[in-house]
Amino acid sequence: MEKEVISSRQFTIITFLLSIGTAILIIPSSIASSSKQDAWIAASIGVVLSLLVVKLFVTLGDQTPTLNFIEANEKLLGRFFGKITVVGFLSLTLFAGGELLYFIGAFMKTEVMPETPTMAFALLFIIIIMYATYLGIENFARSAEILFPMFVLIFIFFVVSITPQIKFENIQPIMEASKTSILYSIIRFVSVFSFSLVMLLMIYPASVNVQQSSKKGFYIGMLLGGFVLVTLITLSILVLGPANTASRTFPSYALAQRISIGNFLQRIEIIMAFMWIVSIFIRTFMYFYTTVVGIAQIMKLKDHRPLILPMGIIMVGLSQIVHPDIVHSNIYNDEIWPIYAFVCTILLPILLLIVAVIRNRKSQGNSTEMGHADSNQGQMTDASNAVSNQGNQTKPDNMDSNQENQTKPDNMNSNQENQAKPATMDSNQDNQTNDANTDSTQDNQAKPDNTVSNQEKTDNPVSTKDNQDKSATSNSSQVTQPEAGNATSKQDDQAPPDKTSSDKKNLE
C-alpha cells in the first residue's frame, strides 16, 4: 500500500479527541469515589504528569522517524523479541477495543434504548470502524477534522447551559482528601487519559507531513483534552456533589440531564451522548487500526485490509464476554487496567527508547571511526603521491612531463603552440638564435647520458654556420646563456637526434 500522510492540524485534532475517549463518561465517578471533592485537583495533577508521558512518546518517535510503533519494536529489539513485545502490545489493543464496544452497548442500553440488546449497538458501531479502517488513515483524519468543530460547539453550549446550577459549597472543604487517595486518583486518571496516546505512534511521525508542527500538536491536543476532562469533573462535583458523582456510572450524562433553560429547553442530554460517541469513535478506531495493521506487519502482509472483517467479528464477540457486568468493568478499570496499560504503554516505550539511543550512539561512533580512517587513508595517499612525484622529478626521462603537468608525449604538438618546431625552424629564427644549439642544450637537460654528443653538436662548425653574420662574442653568449634559458622554460620535449641532423642540413 502507498504511504498515507495527514497534516499536523489533523494530528492535533486526533490527539485531542483520542485523549478524551471514554474518560468523558467514566473518569468522573472513578476518581470522585476516592478523592471526593478534591477529584478536580487529582485530575489537574494528572494532566501535568501526562506531559511527561507525551514527552516519552515524542522522543521515541524522533528516534524512529520513518517507522510506526510495531515496526520500531522489530527493528530495535530484533525479529524474535520484537514479535514477542508486539504480540503483548496487540493483546492490549484487542482487549481495549472490545471493552470500548462493550461501553458503547452498555451506555446505549442503560441510558438511551433500554430494550435494545448490546450486540446491536456493538455491531453497528464496528461496521463504521471497519469502513473507516478500510478507507485509510487519511479519510479518518478528515472525518475527525469535520467532527471537531461540532464537538467544540456542543461542549461550549453544555458548559454555558449548566453553569447556572453550580453550587460552590459542593467543592468545599478543599484538600481534605488524603495523599494516598489523591495519588490513587492520579494513577487512575493518567491510565485512562494519557496511556492510550501510545496509539498515536502508529501515525507519528511517519505519517505526518510536518514533524515539528505535529510535535507541538501532540502537546496541544493532550492539554486541550485534559482541559475538557478537568472541566467536566469540576462541573460534576459542583452541580451533582461528590457523593452523587461517585455513585453514578455515567455522571457527565446525568449532569447533562440537569440542563434546563427557562423550563423550556430541557432533556437535551443527548448532546452529551453525541460528544461521547465522537470521542469514543476516535479511540476505538485507533485501537482497531493498531490491531489490524500490527497483525498484518507481523504476518508480513502487504495489505492489512483482508484482516479487517475477521478482526471486526472477533472484536464484536469479545465485547460480549470481556465484562459480564458493570461491576466487573469498574474493578478492571480501577485495579487491572492501570498496571496492564503501564507495562505495555510506558515500560515498553522506555525500553525501546533506551535501545534506540544506544544503537544510535554506536552507529555515530562507527561513522566517526570510519571518517577518521578515511582521512588517514587520504593522508597516506597524499604522502604516497608526493613520494611518487618526487621520484618522477628525479628521473630525467620524466622531467618534461612533470614540468608541464604530466603531459603525455602524444600531446606534444598541442603544448608547443608558442614554440618552434624543428620543421619550421626558418620562420622562428628571429625569436631563437640558434636552433641547433637549442636542441643540443635540451638534450643536455633531458638526457645526461648524451652530454658528449651534445657537446660535439655544439662544437660542430655546421651548427654554428648560420650565426656567422654575428660576432664571435655574441655567438658564444647565445650558446651558453640564452639558449639554455629558452630550452628550460618553453620546450616540453627534446627533438630526436635524426630530426636534428636533418634540420641542420636544411639550415645549411
GUPALO-282775 format. One line per field, with one value per residue (C-alpha): residue in one letter; z, y, x. Coordinates in pm, 1 decimal. Each point is the difference from the previous one (the first is absolute). Example, Ala and Ser with C-alpha at 12.3 -4.5 7.8 and 13.67 -1.06 7.14 Angstrom:
<rs>
r c(A	S)
zz c(780.0	-66.0)
yy c(-450.0	344.0)
xx c(1230.0	137.0)
</rs>
This chain:
<rs>
r c(M	E	K	E	V	I	S	S	R	Q	F	T	I	I	T	F	L	L	S	I	G	T	A	I	L	I	I	P	S	S	I	A	S	S	S	K	Q	D	A	W	I	A	A	S	I	G	V	V	L	S	L	L	V	V	K	L	F	V	T	L	G	D	Q	T	P	T	L	N	F	I	E	A	N	E	K	L	L	G	R	F	F	G	K	I	T	V	V	G	F	L	S	L	T	L	F	A	G	G	E	L	L	Y	F	I	G	A	F	M	K	T	E	V	M	P	E	T	P	T	M	A	F	A	L	L	F	I	I	I	I	M	Y	A	T	Y	L	G	I	E	N	F	A	R	S	A	E	I	L	F	P	M	F	V	L	I	F	I	F	F	V	V	S	I	T	P	Q	I	K	F	E	N	I	Q	P	I	M	E	A	S	K	T	S	I	L	Y	S	I	I	R	F	V	S	V	F	S	F	S	L	V	M	L	L	M	I	Y	P	A	S	V	N	V	Q	Q	S	S	K	K	G	F	Y	I	G	M	L	L	G	G	F	V	L	V	T	L	I	T	L	S	I	L	V	L	G	P	A	N	T	A	S	R	T	F	P	S	Y	A	L	A	Q	R	I	S	I	G	N	F	L	Q	R	I	E	I	I	M	A	F	M	W	I	V	S	I	F	I	R	T	F	M	Y	F	Y	T	T	V	V	G	I	A	Q	I	M	K	L	K	D	H	R	P	L	I	L	P	M	G	I	I	M	V	G	L	S	Q	I	V	H	P	D	I	V	H	S	N	I	Y	N	D	E	I	W	P	I	Y	A	F	V	C	T	I	L	L	P	I	L	L	L	I	V	A	V	I	R	N	R	K	S	Q	G	N	S	T	E	M	G	H	A	D	S	N	Q	G	Q	M	T	D	A	S	N	A	V	S	N	Q	G	N	Q	T	K	P	D	N	M	D	S	N	Q	E	N	Q	T	K	P	D	N	M	N	S	N	Q	E	N	Q	A	K	P	A	T	M	D	S	N	Q	D	N	Q	T	N	D	A	N	T	D	S	T	Q	D	N	Q	A	K	P	D	N	T	V	S	N	Q	E	K	T	D	N	P	V	S	T	K	D	N	Q	D	K	S	A	T	S	N	S	S	Q	V	T	Q	P	E	A	G	N	A	T	S	K	Q	D	D	Q	A	P	P	D	K	T	S	S	D	K	K	N	L	E)
zz c(0.0	-58.2	299.6	143.2	129.1	215.7	95.0	336.2	62.2	-52.2	230.5	272.2	-30.8	18.2	311.5	161.0	-60.2	76.2	339.1	96.8	-120.0	260.6	278.1	-68.2	149.6	242.1	149.4	218.9	207.1	11.1	163.9	197.2	185.6	157.4	1.1	58.6	-56.6	-69.5	-316.5	-213.8	171.5	-79.8	-360.5	-33.6	134.0	-234.5	-299.6	102.6	45.3	-338.7	-152.8	98.8	-169.1	-320.1	23.4	10.5	-309.6	-191.4	81.6	-110.2	-321.2	-70.7	35.2	-262.1	-231.7	-291.2	197.6	183.1	347.0	-121.5	-244.8	265.3	230.5	-257.3	-112.5	345.7	189.2	-283.5	-187.8	285.2	305.0	-210.1	-97.5	364.6	111.6	-295.8	88.0	358.1	-119.1	-249.9	271.9	183.4	-306.1	-78.5	351.8	30.3	-331.8	112.7	330.0	-181.8	-200.3	330.0	134.4	-305.9	38.5	377.9	-25.9	-277.1	167.7	344.2	-86.9	-348.4	-123.5	291.5	-203.7	-273.0	48.2	32.0	-294.1	-237.7	107.4	-10.0	-345.3	-145.9	147.9	-117.7	-355.2	7.7	145.0	-261.9	-282.6	131.7	27.2	-355.2	-132.9	179.6	246.5	-233.5	-27.1	372.3	67.1	-223.1	187.2	330.6	-144.0	-83.2	340.5	198.7	-36.7	83.4	316.0	104.9	-59.0	193.0	287.1	23.1	-6.8	266.5	234.9	-44.6	55.8	319.2	159.5	173.4	210.4	152.1	380.9	133.8	339.0	-169.4	-55.9	359.2	201.2	-235.9	52.4	244.4	-178.1	112.4	-205.1	-65.6	-146.2	-210.9	-131.2	-77.2	-188.5	-197.0	-110.2	-111.4	-190.2	-178.9	-93.2	-169.8	-134.6	-133.9	-17.5	-309.4	-181.7	-83.3	-289.3	-168.4	-54.6	-279.4	-197.4	170.4	-147.8	-300.5	-135.1	90.3	-260.6	232.0	293.9	197.2	-16.1	86.8	304.7	125.8	-97.3	218.8	306.9	-97.5	-69.3	328.4	200.3	-164.0	71.1	360.0	29.4	-119.6	249.7	293.7	-86.7	-10.6	327.9	170.0	-132.7	111.0	355.1	6.9	-133.5	111.3	308.8	73.0	139.5	-287.6	-253.3	151.3	12.1	-365.6	-283.7	-253.8	205.7	-292.2	-175.2	317.8	11.8	-347.7	118.1	244.5	-278.2	8.3	-166.2	92.7	60.2	-376.5	-126.7	188.5	-50.9	-237.2	155.4	-334.1	-97.9	270.9	-152.1	-336.0	154.3	154.1	-322.2	-198.2	246.2	43.7	-378.9	-28.3	276.4	-121.3	-351.1	123.1	200.2	-290.7	-257.7	215.3	44.8	-369.5	-126.4	270.3	-84.9	-371.5	64.4	217.9	-273.7	-266.2	-193.8	-251.1	59.9	332.9	-152.3	-21.9	380.7	62.6	-17.6	214.0	260.9	11.7	66.1	270.3	169.5	2.7	158.5	252.0	99.0	114.3	229.9	114.2	293.4	133.5	175.6	83.7	339.7	-164.7	-237.6	284.3	184.2	-317.8	-76.3	357.1	83.4	-307.6	-284.0	153.6	48.1	-331.8	-192.0	187.1	-110.5	-366.2	-48.8	232.9	77.5	-356.3	-154.2	264.1	-94.5	-369.5	65.9	193.8	-273.1	-270.9	179.1	49.1	-364.6	-127.5	210.2	-127.3	-359.3	51.3	154.8	-291.5	-251.0	183.9	-6.3	-368.2	-59.7	181.6	-193.9	-327.6	95.0	99.5	-323.0	-189.8	177.9	-82.7	-360.8	-14.4	148.9	-252.0	-280.4	128.0	7.7	-350.6	-121.8	152.6	-167.4	-329.6	42.5	64.0	-316.3	-303.6	-237.9	183.4	51.7	-280.3	87.4	364.0	-104.7	-237.7	237.5	-115.0	-366.2	-206.5	-300.0	-227.5	95.9	-74.3	-303.4	188.7	284.0	-230.2	-168.6	99.7	-75.1	-332.0	-144.0	-160.0	-342.0	16.1	136.7	-270.8	97.4	363.4	-49.7	123.2	339.8	34.5	-67.4	-76.0	-26.6	-9.3	323.0	148.3	-89.9	139.3	320.6	35.3	-42.6	276.6	232.4	-87.2	-43.8	202.2	-177.6	-324.9	129.5	-221.7	-312.9	90.6	48.0	-337.8	-154.6	168.6	-126.7	-348.2	-252.2	-199.8	291.0	40.9	-368.0	13.8	269.6	-192.0	-77.1	368.2	205.5	169.2	339.7	-47.3	-147.8	307.1	236.6	-198.0	29.8	371.8	143.5	-211.4	-156.0	335.1	136.7	-303.8	14.0	369.0	-6.0	-330.7	-158.6	152.0	-179.8	-181.7	-367.9	-111.9	-122.3	-356.2	-31.7	132.6	-266.9	-275.4	121.1	-1.2	-361.9	-86.4	176.0	-184.9)
yy c(0.0	358.4	198.2	213.3	348.5	234.0	362.0	119.4	169.5	-326.9	-172.8	257.1	-57.9	-377.7	41.5	222.3	-236.5	-313.7	132.3	58.0	-332.7	-191.6	219.8	255.4	-238.1	-234.6	196.4	244.6	-276.7	-198.7	268.9	159.8	-327.4	31.3	373.6	130.7	374.9	15.7	-202.7	309.8	47.3	-358.1	49.1	320.5	-168.4	-291.3	234.2	146.1	-344.7	-99.3	246.9	-239.0	-285.4	202.1	96.1	-369.6	-74.9	300.3	-92.6	-358.3	121.5	223.1	-298.0	-196.4	269.5	-232.8	-290.9	-53.2	-152.5	-359.2	34.1	169.0	-300.5	-245.1	225.4	94.9	-325.1	-242.5	-227.6	-247.6	226.5	266.9	-235.5	-100.7	360.4	74.6	-292.6	125.7	350.2	-117.0	-202.8	329.7	173.2	-293.8	-23.8	378.2	21.6	-272.0	182.8	323.6	-182.1	-130.7	355.9	110.0	-278.2	45.1	376.4	-12.3	-279.4	162.4	365.0	24.7	-323.7	-239.4	-267.8	-29.8	-270.1	112.7	-219.9	225.9	314.1	-174.0	-140.9	331.6	184.3	-252.7	31.0	370.4	-77.1	-265.3	227.2	279.9	-243.4	-116.8	356.8	72.3	242.7	299.8	-28.7	-63.6	319.8	195.8	-136.3	100.4	345.7	26.7	-125.9	224.1	332.5	-178.1	-138.5	340.6	179.9	-260.2	11.7	378.6	-11.5	-269.6	198.5	321.8	-175.1	-180.5	291.1	155.2	-315.9	12.7	-19.6	85.7	-156.5	-340.8	43.4	95.7	-70.1	-2.6	-235.2	-218.1	-326.7	-192.3	-16.0	-369.1	51.3	291.9	-214.5	-284.8	237.4	141.7	-348.9	-79.9	324.9	-28.4	-364.5	81.2	341.0	-18.6	-365.8	-50.4	272.1	-262.5	-96.0	323.2	-144.9	-201.2	324.5	228.6	111.1	-235.5	102.2	370.8	246.5	254.1	-160.2	316.9	122.9	-343.7	-7.1	318.2	-138.6	-304.5	221.1	240.5	-274.7	-172.3	322.3	92.1	-345.7	28.7	337.0	-148.9	-287.8	221.4	231.3	-289.1	-144.7	338.8	65.4	-345.3	66.9	355.7	-93.5	-359.8	-6.7	-244.0	-277.9	6.9	13.7	-304.1	-206.9	45.8	-210.8	285.0	321.5	235.2	-131.0	53.8	348.9	71.0	-109.6	291.6	257.3	209.2	338.4	192.9	-326.2	-20.4	-141.8	-329.3	-363.4	80.4	-246.6	-174.7	271.9	-135.9	-344.1	142.1	138.4	-333.6	-193.0	224.1	-42.3	-375.4	-39.6	149.6	-218.7	-320.9	60.6	46.4	-326.2	-190.5	154.3	-78.7	-359.9	-62.0	170.7	-163.5	-350.5	68.9	109.5	-303.0	-228.9	196.7	91.8	281.7	105.8	-6.8	27.0	-375.4	-10.5	266.4	-220.9	-292.6	235.0	194.0	-318.5	-106.8	338.0	-4.8	-344.6	114.2	294.4	-242.2	-198.4	247.7	119.0	-198.1	307.7	361.2	-91.8	-216.6	286.9	245.6	-238.2	-63.9	372.3	86.3	-287.7	-194.9	249.5	247.8	-276.9	-169.6	327.4	121.0	-302.4	17.6	377.0	135.9	-267.3	-128.8	346.7	69.5	-325.1	86.3	349.6	-130.8	-249.5	265.4	245.0	-266.6	-107.3	355.1	75.5	-313.3	88.1	353.2	-138.0	-237.8	277.7	219.8	-277.2	-56.9	371.7	-1.3	-306.3	166.7	313.6	-203.4	-194.4	325.8	130.7	-319.1	29.9	359.5	-101.4	-279.6	238.0	247.2	-271.5	-111.1	358.6	41.3	-320.5	124.2	324.3	-181.4	-204.1	185.2	-175.6	145.5	351.8	159.0	-174.9	121.1	354.8	13.3	-166.3	-345.1	50.1	-314.7	-14.4	-39.2	349.8	158.0	191.0	158.0	116.4	156.8	256.9	285.5	-193.1	-58.4	-349.1	-130.5	-10.3	371.8	116.8	263.3	197.4	20.7	107.2	352.7	-133.5	-275.8	69.5	-345.7	-300.0	-244.8	136.5	-16.4	-363.5	-77.7	187.9	-179.5	-330.7	101.9	62.0	-297.6	-268.9	28.1	-309.3	190.3	277.7	-92.5	-4.9	334.1	155.5	-134.4	153.1	330.8	0.6	-104.9	269.7	-85.4	81.8	346.3	86.6	194.4	225.3	125.4	336.9	74.1	53.1	-282.2	151.1	4.8	-349.4	-144.4	179.6	-127.1	-354.6	9.4	220.5	86.9	-338.4	-178.3	233.6	-42.2	-374.8	-15.9	225.2	-74.5	-335.7	-311.5	-272.5	-39.4	-57.6	-338.4	-13.6	-91.8	300.1	230.9	-105.7	38.6	344.2	98.1	-99.7	207.8	299.2	-39.4)
xx c(0.0	103.7	109.6	-281.3	76.8	-209.0	53.1	124.0	-336.2	-184.2	245.8	-68.6	-375.1	45.6	214.5	-263.6	-290.5	202.7	108.2	-363.8	-139.3	-195.4	136.4	-270.6	-258.0	175.8	291.3	-202.3	-155.5	325.7	210.8	-283.8	-50.9	346.7	80.2	-353.8	-17.8	375.4	-36.9	60.2	337.5	100.6	-110.4	202.1	312.6	-64.1	-4.9	335.8	153.0	-135.9	243.1	277.3	-184.4	-34.9	367.2	88.1	-208.6	136.9	360.9	-55.6	-161.4	299.0	234.9	-194.2	-140.4	-81.5	-149.2	-324.2	-10.4	-30.1	289.2	214.4	-42.6	132.8	283.8	127.7	-58.0	64.3	-233.5	-59.2	-30.5	-167.6	-280.7	-48.1	-41.2	-226.2	-227.5	-26.0	-76.2	-262.6	-170.3	-51.8	-144.5	-228.8	-145.3	-24.4	-188.0	-242.5	-48.8	-85.2	-264.8	-132.6	-20.6	-193.1	-254.8	-27.2	-46.6	-260.2	-194.3	9.3	-64.0	-153.9	-164.3	-59.1	-177.8	265.6	268.7	360.5	102.2	-193.0	186.0	337.4	-68.3	-115.9	296.0	259.0	-133.4	87.3	342.1	73.5	-105.3	221.5	292.4	-60.1	8.2	326.3	148.0	-31.8	-378.6	-23.7	196.2	-237.8	-300.5	161.1	59.2	-372.0	-118.5	235.1	-191.7	-325.8	156.2	134.4	-330.4	-197.6	249.2	-17.4	-380.2	3.1	225.4	-194.6	-335.2	104.7	188.4	-310.4	-41.3	350.2	17.7	344.8	-70.2	18.3	374.0	75.7	206.4	294.9	296.9	-188.3	84.8	308.1	318.5	-53.8	-344.5	127.1	285.5	-237.6	-228.9	292.7	103.9	-354.3	-31.9	336.0	-61.0	-330.9	99.6	356.5	107.7	-213.2	194.6	260.8	-229.7	102.1	347.6	-160.2	-32.5	254.4	231.8	9.2	-343.0	3.0	120.0	168.8	175.2	76.1	-360.2	-134.4	225.8	-161.7	-339.6	64.6	34.8	-276.7	-252.6	77.3	-29.8	-330.4	-138.1	116.1	-170.1	-329.7	20.3	97.3	-290.3	-247.9	127.7	-20.4	-350.2	-115.9	117.8	-133.5	-346.2	-57.9	219.6	287.4	-220.8	-247.2	283.3	171.5	-321.2	-97.4	136.8	-7.0	-2.1	65.2	-311.1	-198.7	146.1	-138.4	-344.4	1.5	4.8	-317.5	-20.8	-318.7	-189.6	-15.4	329.5	27.3	96.4	283.4	239.6	26.8	247.4	225.9	-44.2	109.4	318.8	77.7	-76.8	236.7	286.3	-50.3	-15.6	349.5	141.8	-166.0	127.8	357.9	-16.7	-148.8	235.6	304.1	-112.2	-64.9	316.6	212.4	-121.6	56.0	358.3	72.5	-129.5	194.0	-313.8	21.1	-361.4	-184.5	-349.5	-67.0	28.0	-264.2	-308.0	127.8	144.6	-326.2	-195.8	248.4	-22.7	-381.6	2.1	260.3	-218.9	-269.8	231.0	263.9	-214.6	-298.1	-141.1	80.1	145.3	264.7	73.9	55.8	232.1	197.1	40.3	100.6	237.1	110.9	3.4	254.3	259.2	-68.0	10.1	308.9	201.3	-103.6	-18.5	271.3	258.1	12.5	59.3	266.5	176.0	-19.9	132.0	301.1	85.2	-42.2	231.3	267.3	-17.1	13.4	307.9	173.5	-82.7	131.0	319.0	49.8	-58.1	252.7	259.5	-63.3	44.4	334.8	107.0	-93.2	192.2	305.8	-22.9	-22.7	307.9	188.7	-111.5	119.2	332.0	42.8	-89.6	257.7	264.9	-90.1	13.4	342.5	110.2	-131.4	187.3	330.1	-34.5	140.6	-237.6	-305.2	135.8	-196.0	-327.0	12.0	79.0	-296.7	-259.7	97.6	-86.9	24.8	234.3	-301.5	-112.2	341.6	-119.2	-295.2	225.1	255.8	-222.3	229.7	318.4	166.1	-6.5	319.6	-173.0	-88.5	333.7	47.3	-312.6	101.6	362.3	-80.2	-114.8	256.1	364.0	115.6	-228.7	281.6	141.5	-350.3	-30.1	338.5	-75.3	-335.1	176.2	235.7	-295.3	-212.3	262.9	319.1	137.0	17.7	221.5	289.1	-215.3	-155.9	339.8	108.2	-310.5	75.3	358.7	-106.0	85.1	-307.1	-231.1	157.4	3.0	-323.7	143.1	303.0	-168.9	21.9	312.5	187.7	-69.2	-379.2	16.2	170.1	-242.4	-300.8	131.2	58.9	-281.2	-306.0	-35.7	5.9	-269.5	-222.6	35.4	-90.6	-308.2	-171.4	65.5	-165.8	180.7	329.5	39.6	125.5	362.1	-100.7	-232.0	272.6	246.9	-260.8	-88.7	367.8	27.6	-303.2	149.7	324.4)
</rs>
